[in-house]
């Protein structure tokens, strides 16, 4: 099985809501799901600010080492999200220019984008990270669909969201990551600096998505959905694949190559 087929078949459709730290960070999160009081407490904790965790013994995100697989259009669900965002960008721009015509749900986005203008890149990143992480967490509803690789009908959990869709209906880890990606791109961040990265967490046996920001060639930040910015993945996690609007990178091939050489 080649890399692109493996990404489509094994990981893209399986970002697992159970791994979301936004649901809600550690022990509080596990208990908060059915308790409104704990849920508010968890939201308050994540709204306090941005925590940057230093690199641990685990490897940082290997930006240069991923195997380029294909153009982003090869993942139809991701490519559809890019196209929807392009269509919705004019709606957000009009909202920024004339608040009187702005849909109430978009006022916060318009205010965010206006406030971010003129800030430094790090300040913009912190602002966007806090804003998106403060929004409603919601598990993707299971949907039954088919893919070109699996003609039989199957149940998948994940879907990607644009910023407009995210502030309207909430989302889980991949929606947090994609919403941050598109907002930072609209603020002028280069696609060469940003990727949505999917990891596999061995402790919970599920997939999790974060946004990677390449601050310098040697320093990569991973923006998580619980307001932490990591310089390495969570303990027991490994990188699976990454996407932006221009490409798909496979990180499992690197691991398999290393194992075969060993």
N, C-alpha and C positions, 0 to 999 in steps of 0.2 A: 504494500500500500504506500503510495507516495505521500509527501508531506501535506500537500493541499487537501487531498482526500481524507487524510487522518484528522486534520483540523476540522473539516466540515462534519465528519462522521462521529468523531469522538469527543470534541470539546465545544465547538461553537454553540451547539444547541443545549449544552448541559451546564451552564453557569448556575451553581446550586445555591438557592436562597438560604440553605441552612448554614452556610459559611459566612453570611453577611455579618460583619462586626457592627454594622449599622442596626442590626436587629437584636440587641442593641449593646454592643461592647461588653464582652465577658459575661460574668454571672448576672449582672444587672440586666443585660440584654435578654438573656434566656428567660428570665422571670417577667420581663416587662411586657412580653407579647400579649398576655391576657390581663394585664393590670394597668389601668389608665394612670394611676398615681406614679407607679414606677416608670411608666413610659415618659411621663413629663419630667421625672428626675433624670432619666437617661438623656432626654433631649437637652436639658439644662447643662448636663456635664459636657456634652459634645459641643454646646454653643459657647463654652468658655474661651475657646481659642484654639490655636494651631499648635500641636505638639510635634516637634521634630525629634525623631529617635535616631541616635547615631548608628552607624553601621555596626552590625554584630559580626560574629564569626561566619555568618552565612554570606554567600556571594551577593554582591550588588547586581542590579539588573544589567545583563550583558548586552548593552545597546548594539555594539559592533558585531556581536557573534551570532545573532539570529540569522537563519537561512531565509533569504528572500524567496517567497513562494510565487506570488502573483500580484496583479493589480487588485485594489480593494473591491472592484466590481465582481471578483470571483466569489465573494461571500454576499449572496443576494440580500439577506436581511440587513447586513451592515450597509451595503451600498444603497438600499432603499432609504435607510435613515439619513445618509448623507444627502440624498436628493430631497427628502422632506425638509431637512434643515435649510437647504438652499431656497426652497420655496417659501419657507416661513420667515426667512431673514428680512424680507421686505416688510412683512407684518410687524416685526419688532422694530425696525427702523422707523416706520410710520408712527409707532407708539412712542418712541423716543422724541420724535419731532413734534408731535401733537398729543399731549396727554389726554385731551378731551375726547379723542377718538379711540383711546386705548381701552381694550378689554381689561376689566378689573383684575383678572388673574395675571395679566402681563405687566401691571404697574410696577411690581417688585423687580422684574427683570429689567424694565426700562430704567428704573432708578439705579439699579446696580451698574448697568452699562454706562450711564451718564456719570456716576460717581467714580467709576474706574478710569475714565479718561484723564490723562495727565499724571497718573500714578506711576511709580516705578514698576517694573515687571514683577518683582517679588511681592510688592504690595498688591498688585492686581491678582496674583496667584493666591495670596492669602485671602483676599476679599471673596473671590469666586469660590474657593474651597469652603470657607465658612458659610457662605450663602447657600450653596447646594447641599452641604451636609446638614443644614438646618431644616431642610424640607422633609416632607412626610415619607417615611419608609413604608413600602407596600410590596409584598411578594408578587411576582408575576403570576397571574392566573395560568394554570395549565391550559395550553391550547393544542388542538389536534390539527396537524398539518402534514405536508409531505415535502420532500426535497428531491433534487435531481439524483441524489445518491440513494435515497430510500423512498422508492415510489409507494411503498405501503404507508398507510396513515399511522402517524406516531404522535405521542404526546410530548411536547417540549415546554419548558418553563420560561426560558429567557427571551427577551426582545430588547432592542436598543431604543433609547429615547432621545429626541431632540430636546433642547432647553425648554421650548414652548410646551411640548408634551409633558415634560417632567414636572414643571411647576403646576400643570393642570391636574395631573393624576398621580403624581408620586412615582416611586419605582424602587427597585432594589439595586444591588451593587453595580451591575453593568450600566444601569440607567444613570446612577450617580457619576460614573466614570465618563460616559459618553456626553452627558450634559456639560461637565467641566471642560471636556475636550473642545466642544463646539463654541462655548463661550470664550475660552482663551484664544481660540483661533480668530474669532471675531474681534478680539481686542488687539490683534496684531502678532500673536505668537506664531512662529513658523511651524509648519507641519513637521519639519526636521527636528523640532524640539519636543514633540508630543506624540505619545502612543497610548492607546488603551491596551492594557496588558492583562491577560488571563493567567492566573496561577492555579495550581492544584495543592490543596492543603491536606496533608496526609493524616493529620489528627482527626479531622472531621470527614475525610473522604469526600470532599466536594470541591467545586471550582469557585473562584472568587476573582472579581475584576477590579483593577485599580487604574489610575491615570499616572503614567510616567512622564516626568518633565526632565529634560536634559539641560540642567543648569550650565554645566561645562562639559567638555568631552569626557572628563573623569568623574563627574559627580551627577548622579541621577537620583531624583526624588520620586518616591511613590506616594501619591496622594490617595489616602484611603477614605472610606466613607464614615469613619469615626473621628475625623479631624486630626488624625496622626499623619505625619509625613515621614515615611521610612526611607532609609538609604539601603535597606536590604529587605527581602521578604519576611513575613512572619515566620516564626519558628516552625519547621516542618513543611514549608511551602516550597514549591519549585515552579519555575516559569514554564508555561506551555506554549503560548503564542501571543502575538501582538498585532494590532491593526492601527492604521490611521487612514486618512482619506486617499492615500496614494498606494498603499501596499499592505501585504500580510507577511509576517515574519514567524518562522517556526523555530521554537527553542527545544523541542523534543528531539529533533534530528541531531543536535549537538550532543545531547546526553547519550543517544544511541551510538553515535560515532565513538565517543569516549569509551563506552562499555565494550564495543567491538575491538577497540585497540588494546584495551586492558586485558 
